[in-house]
């Protein structure tokens, strides 16, 4: 598979030898990406890097809400986060969480995972996480998903609706955490053994 982001081609060093696995975990807001990534990191003894944490850090530093930050997030910061993501993917030893992580890591990823969850469940999770009403969270999630889709289309010509880049899909709807953990690890082990 080719790396999708032509912008990063000049940053790739094909002589790099990875020291360990690189797993990417993507999904929409509130899908449970971080929960899935934590379980993978524990079992496979990998470090977690979360692009969303970098966005939240930027928001705190600039004393802005996450919603406001994602509306005005500079393209330069996006590119810097993505360059860092690519370097970590090349190095190995990481679970990389982020909307674009599968595209950025490209062939450096040993497995690219998409976490899928229905909109009502995502709204509820965001409401709990951000201390919002469910209806306010629903509006925020819809707007953010659209903004992100538009931003990445404009910046990199990537269609976030295109799931062809992923190796595995994890459905994270009404499932217990224990069952989710077992499913994630079993699917990932099966995939990596092929």
C-alpha positions as CSV (number, residue, x, y, z in Angstrom):
1,X,0.0,0.0,0.0
2,X,1.3,3.5,-0.8
3,X,1.4,6.3,1.8
4,X,-1.6,8.4,0.9
5,X,-0.2,11.7,1.8
6,X,2.2,12.9,-0.9
7,X,3.2,15.8,1.4
8,X,5.0,13.2,3.6
9,X,6.8,11.4,0.9
10,X,9.9,13.6,1.4
11,X,9.9,12.7,5.1
12,X,9.9,8.9,4.6
13,X,13.2,7.2,5.1
14,X,12.9,3.7,3.6
15,X,16.1,2.6,5.2
16,X,14.6,2.9,8.7
17,X,14.1,-0.5,10.4
18,X,11.2,-0.7,12.8
19,X,11.9,-1.9,16.3
20,X,8.4,-3.1,17.0
21,X,4.8,-3.1,15.8
22,X,3.0,0.0,14.6
23,X,-0.8,-0.2,15.0
24,X,-3.1,2.7,14.0
25,X,-6.6,3.3,15.5
26,X,-9.0,5.6,13.9
27,X,-12.7,6.4,14.2
28,X,-15.1,9.3,14.6
29,X,-15.6,11.4,17.7
30,X,-16.7,9.3,20.7
31,X,-16.3,6.0,18.9
32,X,-14.0,4.6,21.6
33,X,-10.7,4.9,19.7
34,X,-8.7,5.5,22.9
35,X,-10.3,2.6,24.8
36,X,-9.4,0.3,22.0
37,X,-5.9,1.7,21.7
38,X,-5.3,1.2,25.5
39,X,-6.1,-2.5,25.3
40,X,-3.9,-3.0,22.3
41,X,-1.0,-1.1,24.0
42,X,-1.3,-3.2,27.2
43,X,-1.3,-6.6,25.4
44,X,1.4,-5.8,22.9
45,X,3.4,-3.6,25.2
46,X,3.3,-0.6,23.0
47,X,3.2,3.2,23.7
48,X,0.1,5.2,22.9
49,X,0.3,8.4,20.9
50,X,-3.0,10.3,20.5
51,X,-3.3,13.1,18.0
52,X,-6.4,14.3,19.8
53,X,-4.3,14.9,22.9
54,X,-2.1,17.1,20.9
55,X,-5.1,19.1,19.7
56,X,-6.4,19.3,23.3
57,X,-3.0,20.6,24.5
58,X,-3.0,23.2,21.8
59,X,-6.5,24.3,22.9
60,X,-5.4,24.6,26.6
61,X,-2.3,26.5,25.7
62,X,-4.4,29.0,23.6
63,X,-7.2,29.1,26.3
64,X,-9.8,27.9,23.8
65,X,-12.5,25.3,23.9
66,X,-11.8,22.1,22.0
67,X,-14.8,22.9,19.7
68,X,-13.4,26.4,19.0
69,X,-9.9,25.1,18.5
70,X,-11.1,22.5,15.9
71,X,-12.8,25.3,14.0
72,X,-9.7,27.4,13.8
73,X,-6.9,24.8,14.0
74,X,-4.1,26.0,11.7
75,X,-3.1,23.7,8.8
76,X,0.5,24.0,9.9
77,X,-0.2,22.3,13.2
78,X,-2.1,19.5,11.4
79,X,1.0,18.9,9.3
80,X,3.3,19.0,12.2
81,X,1.2,16.4,14.1
82,X,1.1,14.2,11.0
83,X,4.9,14.4,10.4
84,X,5.4,13.4,14.0
85,X,2.9,10.5,13.6
86,X,4.8,9.3,10.5
87,X,8.1,9.3,12.3
88,X,6.6,7.2,15.2
89,X,5.0,4.8,12.7
90,X,8.4,4.3,11.0
91,X,10.1,3.8,14.4
92,X,7.5,1.2,15.6
93,X,6.5,0.4,19.1
94,X,3.4,2.6,19.1
95,X,-0.3,2.5,18.9
96,X,-1.2,5.7,17.1
97,X,-4.7,7.1,17.7
98,X,-6.1,9.7,15.3
99,X,-8.4,10.3,12.4
100,X,-5.6,10.3,9.9
101,X,-3.3,7.8,11.5
102,X,-4.0,5.0,9.0
103,X,-3.3,7.3,6.0
104,X,-0.2,9.0,7.6
105,X,1.4,5.7,8.7
106,X,0.6,4.0,5.4
107,X,2.7,0.9,4.8
108,X,4.6,1.5,8.0
109,X,1.5,0.3,9.9
110,X,1.3,-3.4,10.6
111,X,-2.4,-3.1,11.1
112,X,-4.8,-0.1,10.6
113,X,-8.0,-0.3,12.7
114,X,-11.2,1.6,12.4
115,X,-13.5,1.8,15.5
116,X,-17.1,2.1,14.5
117,X,-19.9,3.2,16.8
118,X,-23.4,4.5,16.2
119,X,-24.2,8.2,16.5
120,X,-26.4,8.0,19.6
121,X,-23.8,6.1,21.5
122,X,-21.1,8.6,20.4
123,X,-23.2,11.5,21.4
124,X,-23.7,10.0,24.9
125,X,-20.0,9.4,25.3
126,X,-19.1,12.9,24.3
127,X,-21.8,14.3,26.6
128,X,-20.3,12.5,29.5
129,X,-16.7,13.3,28.6
130,X,-17.2,17.0,28.0
131,X,-20.0,17.5,30.6
132,X,-22.6,18.5,27.9
133,X,-26.3,17.7,27.4
134,X,-26.8,14.8,24.9
135,X,-28.4,17.2,22.4
136,X,-25.6,19.7,22.7
137,X,-23.0,16.8,22.3
138,X,-24.9,15.6,19.3
139,X,-24.7,18.9,17.5
140,X,-21.1,19.3,18.5
141,X,-20.2,15.8,17.2
142,X,-22.0,16.3,13.9
143,X,-20.3,19.7,13.3
144,X,-16.9,18.4,14.3
145,X,-17.1,15.3,12.0
146,X,-18.1,17.5,9.1
147,X,-15.4,20.1,9.8
148,X,-12.7,17.3,10.1
149,X,-14.0,15.7,6.8
150,X,-13.9,19.0,5.0
151,X,-10.5,20.0,6.5
152,X,-8.7,16.8,5.5
153,X,-10.3,16.8,2.1
154,X,-9.0,20.3,1.5
155,X,-5.6,19.8,3.1
156,X,-4.7,16.3,1.8
157,X,-7.5,15.3,-0.6
158,X,-8.5,12.5,1.8
159,X,-12.1,11.3,2.1
160,X,-12.6,10.1,5.7
161,X,-15.7,8.2,4.5
162,X,-13.4,5.9,2.5
163,X,-12.7,2.8,4.7
164,X,-10.6,0.9,2.2
165,X,-7.4,1.9,4.0
166,X,-8.3,-0.1,7.1
167,X,-7.4,-3.7,7.8
168,X,-9.9,-4.3,10.6
169,X,-13.1,-2.8,11.8
170,X,-14.1,-3.0,15.5
171,X,-17.8,-2.4,16.2
172,X,-18.0,-0.6,19.6
173,X,-21.7,-0.2,20.2
174,X,-23.6,-1.9,23.0
175,X,-20.8,-4.3,24.1
176,X,-19.3,-4.9,27.5
177,X,-15.7,-3.7,28.0
178,X,-14.6,-7.2,28.7
179,X,-16.1,-8.5,25.5
180,X,-14.7,-5.6,23.5
181,X,-11.2,-6.3,24.9
182,X,-11.4,-10.0,23.9
183,X,-12.7,-9.1,20.4
184,X,-10.0,-6.5,19.7
185,X,-7.1,-8.7,20.8
186,X,-8.4,-11.8,19.0
187,X,-9.1,-10.0,15.7
188,X,-5.7,-8.3,15.9
189,X,-3.8,-11.5,16.7
190,X,-5.6,-13.3,13.9
191,X,-4.7,-10.5,11.4
192,X,-1.1,-10.3,12.4
193,X,-0.6,-14.1,12.1
194,X,-1.7,-14.0,8.4
